[in-house]
């Protein structure tokens, strides 16, 4: 019975660790995305830092990346950036964020 409990605790720890890493990856990805958009919108440092926080908060609206995508798309609407370019950049920056933690 003890080995079963040990195994259960081990799986729980791994799950908690994996969830923590995924949270950090998402936060880093959102930071990278916000920095990219900030450079396009030519934000100054203070504006950029505020925008990073806005994008991170936008990610809490729903599960997945669609909430962030909608925010970015809306913010870039006057720059005529195609949806496919935004999604491609989001994928690229997600991979970059993953590599920061692996």
N, C-alpha and C positions, 0 to 999 in steps of 0.2 A: 504494500500500500504506500509506503514511503517513496518508492521510486516513481510511482504514478504521480504523487503530489509534486515531487521534484521536477518531473517532466512538465507537468501543468504550469508550474511557476516559471520554468524556463521559457515555455511558449508565450506566456503572458508578458514576460520581460522583453522578449524579441518583438512581439507585436507592439508594445509601447515604444520601444526604440525605433522601429520602422515608421510608426506614426509620427514621432518627433522629427525624424529625418525628413519625411515627406512634407511636414509643415514648414521646416526650415527651407527646403528646396522651393516650395511655393512662394514663400516670402521673398527669397532671393530673386526668383524669376520675376515676380511683380516689381521688385526694385529695378531690375535691369530693364524691364519694359517701360517703366516710368521714366527712367533716365533716357531711353531712346526717344520716347515721345517728347520729353522736355527739350532734347536737343533739336528736334524738328520744330518745336514751337518757340525755340530760342529763349527759354526761360533763364533767368538769372539764378544764382545758387540758392537763394532763399525760396524762390518760386519752385525750383526743382525739388527741394527738400519737402515742401508742402505738398507738391504733386505726388511724390512718392508715397506719402502717407494716405493721400486720397485714393490712389490705386490699390494700396494694400487693404484699405477699408472697403473698397468696392468689391474685393474678392470674397468678403464675408456675406454678400447678399444671397448667394446660392452656391450649391455644389458645382464644381467645374470652373472652366475658364470663360464661359459665356458672359458672365457679369463684367469681367475685366475687359473682354473684347468689346462689349457694347459701350463701355465708358471710353475706351481708347478711340473707337470708331467715331463716337460723338465728338470727342475733343479734337480729332483730326479731320473733321468733316470739311473744313475750309481749305485743307491742304490737298484734297483730291487724291488721297492714298487709297488704293484698291484694297478690298477686303482680303484678297489672297495674299497681298504683301504683308498685311498686319498679321494674319494667321501664320504665315511663314516665319516672320520675325518672332512671334510668340513661341513657335516650336524651337527655333534656333536658340532663343534665350532660355528656354526650359532645359535644353541639353547642356547649355553652359552652366546653369545653376546646378544641375545634377553632377556635372564634373567637379564642381567646387566641393562637393561632399563625398565623392567616391574616391 
